[in-house]
Amino acid sequence: MPQSNKDKPDTPLRSDAQRNRERILAVATEELTHCANAPLSAIAKKAGVGQGTFYRNFPNREALVLEIYRYGMQQVAEAAPEMLATREPDRALREWMDRLAEFAMTKAGLADAIRLVTSAPGAPEKPRPTPLEEAAELLLRANDEAGTIRPGLTGDDFFLVLGGLWLIDPGENWQPRVTRFLDFVMDGLRAGAPGR
């Protein structure tokens, strides 16, 4: 009996299977952002896949929600080296902050879904944002080497400062507030900014 890709995690999916998976993730992200308890059958139907295809990819709600979170974080993280390859380090950092903020604001509704699936007894742990931490460290290192930010800033410092993002209401017109906030953050990170 042939093994499925699930049994061989490093085996790439067929192109049609990959498209189905990506379509499920896109629809599920939209639906679960609006309603943490969106029925999985409705997600499958809207994605245009059968129940078998859906459950082959995501055997339960927990697997789906955690994959949406992981997939989104990975996309934001992968943007960091791409931006560094085509922009000055400080411009790459500032644009990456915009990308991170957009992820945080547009996926805020997923927080409820993540809480639901990770708070039940025996539930999986919420995934740590390791890819984002690594991306931030990469950007901070490049900026430190270029002399564009204060020396010695760490990823922990960076995310501590960015914690203010989660005080902005994603239900309102958040873009102008986020832009202003991130401009303040970037000004504070710059080399030569007033400080001790």
C-alpha positions in Angstrom: 0.0 0.0 0.0 1.5 3.4 -0.9 2.3 5.8 1.9 0.6 9.2 2.0 2.6 12.4 2.2 1.5 12.6 5.8 3.6 9.5 6.5 6.6 11.1 4.8 6.7 14.7 5.9 9.5 15.7 3.6 7.7 14.5 0.5 6.3 17.5 -1.4 2.6 17.5 -2.2 1.4 17.0 -5.8 0.6 20.4 -7.3 -3.2 19.9 -7.2 -2.9 18.7 -3.6 -0.8 21.8 -2.7 -3.4 24.1 -4.4 -6.2 22.4 -2.4 -4.3 22.8 0.8 -3.5 26.5 0.1 -7.2 27.1 -0.9 -8.3 25.5 2.4 -5.9 27.7 4.4 -7.0 30.9 2.6 -10.7 30.2 3.1 -10.2 29.0 6.7 -8.1 32.1 7.6 -10.9 34.3 6.3 -13.7 32.4 8.0 -12.0 31.8 11.3 -10.9 35.4 11.5 -14.6 36.4 11.4 -15.9 33.5 13.6 -13.7 31.3 15.8 -16.3 28.5 15.7 -16.9 28.5 11.9 -18.0 25.0 10.9 -15.2 23.0 9.2 -17.8 21.6 6.7 -18.6 25.2 5.6 -14.9 25.9 5.2 -14.4 22.8 3.1 -17.5 23.7 0.9 -16.4 27.3 0.4 -12.8 26.1 -0.5 -14.4 23.8 -3.1 -13.0 20.5 -1.6 -14.7 17.4 -0.3 -14.7 16.3 3.3 -12.1 13.6 2.5 -9.6 16.1 1.1 -10.2 18.5 3.9 -9.7 16.0 6.7 -6.6 14.4 4.9 -5.0 17.9 5.2 -6.4 18.9 8.5 -7.7 16.0 10.7 -9.3 18.4 13.2 -9.9 22.0 14.1 -6.7 22.2 16.2 -4.5 21.1 13.3 -6.2 23.7 11.0 -6.0 26.7 13.3 -2.4 26.0 14.3 -1.4 25.6 10.7 -3.0 28.9 9.7 -1.1 30.6 12.5 2.2 28.8 11.6 1.7 29.5 7.8 1.0 33.2 8.4 4.0 33.6 10.6 6.2 31.8 8.1 5.1 34.1 5.3 6.0 37.1 7.3 9.3 35.6 8.4 10.3 34.7 4.9 9.8 38.3 3.8 12.7 39.5 5.9 15.6 38.1 3.8 13.8 39.0 0.6 13.5 42.6 1.8 17.1 42.7 2.9 18.2 41.5 -0.5 16.5 44.4 -2.3 16.5 47.3 0.2 18.8 49.2 2.6 18.7 47.5 6.0 16.7 50.3 7.8 14.2 50.4 4.9 13.9 46.6 5.0 13.3 46.7 8.8 10.6 49.4 8.6 8.8 47.6 5.7 9.0 44.3 7.6 7.5 46.0 10.6 4.6 47.0 8.4 4.2 43.4 7.2 4.3 42.1 10.8 1.7 44.7 11.9 -0.6 43.8 9.0 -0.4 40.1 10.0 -1.2 41.0 13.6 -4.1 43.3 12.8 -5.7 41.2 10.0 -5.4 37.9 11.9 -6.5 39.3 15.3 -9.8 37.3 15.0 -7.7 34.1 14.9 -6.6 34.8 18.4 -10.0 33.6 19.6 -9.7 30.4 17.5 -6.2 29.8 18.8 -7.3 30.3 22.4 -10.2 27.9 21.9 -8.0 25.1 20.5 -5.1 25.5 22.9 -7.1 26.0 26.1 -8.8 22.7 26.3 -7.3 19.9 28.5 -4.8 17.9 26.5 -4.8 20.5 23.7 -1.6 21.3 21.8 0.5 24.2 22.9 0.2 27.5 21.1 3.2 27.6 18.6 5.9 30.0 19.5 6.7 32.7 17.0 10.2 31.4 16.4 10.4 32.2 12.7 9.4 35.8 13.5 12.0 36.0 16.2 14.7 34.7 13.8 13.6 37.2 11.1 13.7 40.1 13.5 17.2 39.0 14.7 18.3 38.9 11.0 17.0 42.4 10.4 18.4 43.8 13.6 21.8 42.3 12.9 21.9 43.7 9.4 21.0 47.2 10.8 23.5 46.9 13.6 26.3 46.1 11.1 25.2 49.0 8.9 25.1 51.3 11.9 21.5 52.4 11.3 20.1 51.3 14.7 21.3 51.6 18.3 24.0 49.0 19.0 23.1 45.9 21.0 19.3 45.8 20.3 18.0 42.2 20.7 14.9 40.5 19.3 13.5 40.6 22.8 13.9 44.4 23.0 12.2 44.7 19.6 9.2 42.6 20.4 8.8 44.2 23.8 8.5 47.6 22.1 6.2 46.2 19.4 3.9 44.9 22.1 2.0 48.2 21.7 0.6 46.9 18.5 -1.7 44.7 20.4 -3.3 47.7 22.1 -4.6 49.0 18.8 -8.2 47.9 18.0 -8.1 45.9 14.8 -11.8 46.5 14.3 -11.3 50.3 13.8 -9.4 52.1 11.1 -6.1 50.7 12.4 -3.8 51.5 9.5 -3.0 55.2 10.3 -2.5 54.4 14.0 -0.2 51.5 13.2 1.8 53.6 10.7 2.3 56.4 13.3 3.1 53.9 16.0 5.7 52.1 13.9 7.3 55.4 12.8 7.7 56.2 16.5 9.3 52.8 17.1 11.6 53.2 14.2 12.7 56.6 15.3 13.5 55.2 18.7 15.5 52.3 17.2 17.7 54.6 15.0 21.3 55.1 15.8 21.8 58.6 17.4 18.2 58.7 18.8 18.2 60.5 22.2 18.7 58.2 25.1 21.1 57.4 27.8 
